[in-house]
Amino acid sequence: MIGWPTRLAALLALLAGALAVSSFVLVFEAGGLVQPGVAIAFGAVMLVGEVIRIWLPNGREAAPLGTAAAIGYALTESVAGTPTTHSAWQVVAVAAGATALGVLPHIISGRAPDADGLARRLVVIATVAFWFRSDSVQDLLTNSGPLAKALIMAAVVGIGGGLDALLAAAVRAERAHAPFARAVVDELRATGALGIAIGITGVLMALAAPVTGLWAVPVFGAPLLLAQFSFRRFATIRMTYLQTIRSLSRVTELGGYTETGHLHRVADLAVAVGTEMGLSDAELRDLEYAALLHDIGQLSLDEPIDGGATSWKSADVQAAIARDGAEVIRQTKVLDRVADIVERQSDPYRRPHEADDPQLSIASRIVRVVNAYDDAVGDSPEPSRQAEALEALRLGMAFDYDPAVVRTLGRVLNRRHGGSH
């Protein structure tokens, strides 16, 4: 998710800015672009790739075509038999210039660019360019055959891709207060396949350019462009799906069964708690859906509960609401995991003289805790009321509320309210 800059994100932005400015100055002092036709050809594809960048799950942005073209430019040793003489600094300058021009349409249309992603891409491209064009790698390439050369290129790009995943995970972990290892796994799952496609495309451009010339750029960029449109369609479907669930969840608010804003607050807080507890992207998505739909079982009630606060009702009533809600959700035929979370949201994390219930998912425990908290606080800004609600949850940690979830909720609230809990 795009948000306020963290320290690591700020450092990345400063590094990317320094690389961009330095590259412009050095290229200018060297007399301008070397082999400008090659630079413009690759730069044009980078620009188009940035203009049509895509949005991936959980707020991620990517410019597959532009990144592949930048990698291809960094790795290209000759074009149609003519050796390339551009430096790594020129690769950075062309990439930075193309990116700057590519984000302008988005800025004009009111869509702020993902500064983290832009900075990270430039840092990774610079890493690939400087490493590949270093004396040690060039010496290694001199005596290498076609297969060995391709493997060396793939290794350089692979390490660049690994760096990109680590940096992205580190920024997201710092921003969301999520475990770093979990963030790395999620990043690899969300962008790993696309990253491999980007790397392969860049390598193929570089390997084909000596024979086909600049035709290698559009020829090998076309399949990635088609894949990019498929990713965009998938992202649009995913967003439509979430919007549909959000609209469905409002039925209880419109019917007077829950307070306005309750479901949104529970979902927002539940995702924050789940993120810090190390849930994966897929688990967080199910948790968000479950939090948005956790009160839909109230529609089966003859009379709305006062204030919609289910946590104040008896255990039997809570269980009945949970079961009815789960049954409604299962009718969709595609949200079975969400239904399971909702069905067990009213269950205590353990019962007297028993150990923790291993079948009770962490998502159900989170929904139970966060729902009880919001039932007590609502949209009240009063710190005393918030503190009292959290203290009530702590008193119920013996059986009702999972202590790990309550403690995590406390940390989340402390950050949000300046350490008042």
N, C-alpha and C positions, 0 to 999 in steps of 0.2 A: 504494500500500500504506500502511496506517496504521502508524505507528511513532512513535519518540520525537520530541518537538517539535524542529524546527529553529529557527534564529533568526527566519527569516521567519514561520514558523508561529506562533511565540510573539508576534511583533509583531502579526500578524493577530488572534490571540486577545485581546490587550490592547486593540486598536482596537475589536473587536466588543464586548468587555465594557464599554468606555467609552461606546460608542454606546448600548448597552442601558440602562446605569445612567442616563446623561444623559437618555435619552428618557423613562424612567419618572419621573424627578424633574420634568422640564419639563411632562409631561402632568399630573402630580399638582398641580403649582403652578398650572396653568392651569384647574384645577377639574375634572379628570377627562376622560374621553373625550368628544369632540365627535361628535354623531350616533352614539351607541353602537350602535344597531341595525345600521348599515352596518358599523361596526368589528367587531361580533360575527359578522356573516354572513361577512365575508371571513376573519376570524380563525379561525372554525370550520373552514373549508376548509383554511387553512394548517395547523391542528393535525392534521386527518385526513391531509393530505399528508405531514406529518412522521412520523406513526405508521406509514404504509405506504410509507416511503421504500424505494428500491431500490438494489441493488448492481450496479455496472457493471464491465466488464473491468478487471483489474489493481487491484482493491481500491478503486475509486472508489465513492462513495455519492452519491445524488441524491434530492431530494424534488421531482419535477416538478410535481405538483399544488399543493403548498404554495408553491413558488416562483412559479408562474403566478398564484396568488391574491394573493400579496404584490405582484407587479408590477401586476396589475389594480387593486388597492387604491391603489397609488401613482399610477396614471394616471387613475383615475376622477374626472371633474369634476362629474358630477351623477348622481343616481339617481332614475329615474322623473320627471324634470323638475325635481327639487329640487337646487340646486347643493350640492356637498359643500364643507365648510369645514375639513376636517381638515388638519393640517399634516404636513410631512415627518417631524417628530419623532414624531407619532402613528403614522404608518406603521411607523416603526422599532420603537416600543413594542409595537404589536400583533403585528408579526412576531416580535419577541424573545419576547414572552409566549407566543404560540402554539407557537413552536419549543421553548421550555423545557418546556411541558406535553406536547408531542408526543414528546420523547425519554424522558420518565419511564417509559413501558411498556418501552422497550428496556433502560433501566438496571435496572429491577426484574427483568427476565428474564435479566440478566447479559450483555447485548450492549452494549459500550461504544460511545457515539456517536462519529462521526468529527468530532473537534473542529475539524480544519482546514476541513472542508466546512461545518460550522455557522457558523464565524466568517466564512468567505469569502462565504457566501450573505447574511449580514446586512450585511456591508460593501457588497456589490453592490446589495442592495435599498435601502440607505441612499443610495448614489450615484444610483440611478435616481430615488428619491423627491425628494431635494434638488435635483437638476438639473431634473427636470420641473416642480417647483413653484417654481423660481427666477423672479425677476421677468422676466428676459430671455426665457425660454421662454414664460412666460404672456403676455407682450406679443406674442410671435410668434403664439401660438395665437388671440389675440383677433380678428385679422383674417384668419384662415385658414378655408378651406372644409373640408368633411368629408374630402376626399382628402388635402389638405395636412396636416390635423390627424393623420390616420392615419400619414402618412409621418414626421411629427415624432416621434410616439410610437414608431414602429418604429426611428427613428434613435437615440433615447435608450436604448431597450431593447437595440439592437444594440451600442452602445458599452458598456453594462453587461455584456452577454454576453461581449464581447471582453475586458473587464477580468477577468471571472471566469476565462476560459480562461488569461489571462496569469498571474494569481495562482496558479491551480492548477498550472500548468506550473512556475512558479518554485519553489513549495514542493516539488514532486516532484523537480525537478532538484537542488535543494539536498540533499534527503534521500537520493536515490539516487546522487548525484554523476554525474548524466547531463547531456549537453549541453542547454543551455536551448532552443535552436532545435528540437532533436529532441523535447523534452518538449512544446513548443507544438504541433507537428504532431500528435503522438500525442493530445494533449488534444482538439484540434479533431476528429480522426478519431473518437475515442471518444465525445465528448459533443456534437459540432457539430449533428447532426441533432436530437437531443433538445433542445438549447438553442434551436434555431429553433422547435420545436414549443411549448416553454415560452413563448418571447417572443410568438409569434403568439397563443397562448391568452390571455395577459395583456392584450394589446392589444385583442383581440376582447371580452373582458369589459368593459374600460373604454369601448369604443365602443358596446356594446349596452346598458350600464346606464342611460343617459339615457332609453331607450325601454322596455326590458323590466323595469327595476328590478333588484332583487337576484336575479331569476331568471336573469340573465346569468351569475352565478357557477356554479351547478350545470350549466346548459345547456352552456356552453362548456368547463366542466371535465370533463364526462363523457367526451368522446373522448380527452382526455389521460389520464384515469384508466384507460380500456381499454388505451391504448398502454402505460401504466405496468405493467399486469399482464403484457403481452406481453414487455416488457423483463425483468421479474422471471423469467418462465418461461425466457427465453433465458439469463439469468445462471445459473439453476439447472441447465439442460442443460450449460452450459459447465463448471460446477463438477463435475457428475457425470462429465463426459468426463475431466477432469483426475484425478479420484479413480480412475476406471477404469484410466487409464494408470499411475497410481502403484501400483495393485494388481497390474497386469500386470508391472510392472518388478520386483516383489518375488519373482517366480518364480525368478530367478537366485539370490537370497539364500536362499530356502527350499530350493533344490536344492543349496546349498553351492558354487555357482560364484563368487559374489562375497561379500565381507565385509558383514556387517550394517551398514547406514548409509552404505555407499560411494556408492550411487546418489543418495541424498538429498543427501549432501554435494557431490557433483559437480554436481548440478542447481542447488543453492543458490548455489554459487560461480560456476558458469558464467553464471547469470542476472545476478549482481552484476557480473561482468566485461563481459557483453554490454550491460548498462545503461550502464555508464560509457563504453563504446565507441560509444554512440549507436544501438544497434539499436532498431527500432520495436517497438511492442507485439506486433504479429503475429510479427515475427522472434524476439522474446524467448519468445513462447509456443512456437514451433517448437523453439527452442534448449532450452527446459526439457523438452519431450517427448523430444527427441533425447538429452539428458543422462540422463534417467531410463531410456531404453531402449537406451543405447549398448552395454551388455554382453549383450543378449539373444541375440546370436549365439553366445555361449559354450555355449548349450544343445546345440549341434551337436557339441561336443567329446566324445570317448570318456571322458576323465578331466578333472576340473576342474583349472584352473591353480592352483598353490599361491598361496593368498591372493587369487586372482582378479585378479592384477595383470597385465593384458594388455600394458602398456607395457614389461614386462620380456622379452616374447617376441620372436621374430624378426619382421622386417617381413612375411614371407610369412604367418605365423600370424596376425598382427594384421589383415592385409588379408582373410584368409579369414573371420575372426570378424566383421569389419565387413560383408563381403558377405552372409554368412548372416543377420546381424541385419537388414540392410536388406531382404532378401527376406521375412523374417517380417513386418516392418512393412508392406511393400507389400501383403500379403494383406488388410490392413484396408480397402484401396481408398480411404481418406480421408486417409492420412498420407504422401503421396508426398514432400512437401518434407522431412519428418522422416526418411524413408528415405534421401533423398539426403545429408542431413547425416551420418547414421550410416555410410553406405557409404564416405564419404571421410574419416572421422575418423582413420584410420591413416596418411593420406598426409602426407608432409612438406610444409611450405609452399613449398619450392622444392628443386630437385635441383642437384647440382654443375654448374657452367657454364651454368645456366639462370636465367631471371628468375622472379619469383613466378608461381605458377600462377593465372591470373585466374579459372579455373573452380572453384577451391577456395574454398568459401564461408567467410566469417568465422566462422560458427557451427561448422563442422567444425574450424576451427583452434582455436577456444575449447575445444571438447570434448576435443581431443587434448591441449592444454596442461593443462587442469584435471584430466583423468583421470590424466595422468602425475604431476601433483603429489599427488593423493590416493592414488595407488598407493604413492608413496614415504612419505607421512605418515600416512595412515589417520586414525584418531581420536586420534592421539597429541597431547598438549598441550605436548610438549617444544619450546621455541623453537629449540633447536639443530637438531633434526631438520627442522623447518619451514624454517629458513634453508638447510640443506644441500639440501633438495629444490628450493628456488627457485634456488639457485646452479647446480644441475645443469641446470635448464631454461635458465638464461642461457648455459651453456656449449654448449647445443644450438641456439642461435639462428641459427647459420650456415645450417643447412638444415632441421633437424627442427621447430623451434618458431618460430612467427611472433613476431618481437621485440616488435611492438606489443601482442600478447596477453600476452606474458610481463611486459612493463612494467606493463600494466594490472593484471594479477594481483598484481604486487608492491605496487601502490598499495592495492588492495583489502585485501590481507593486512596491510599496515602499519596501516590504520585499524582492522582487526579485532583486531589484536594489539598495539596501542599503539606502533607504529613500531619493531618489533623486527626488521624485514626490510630 
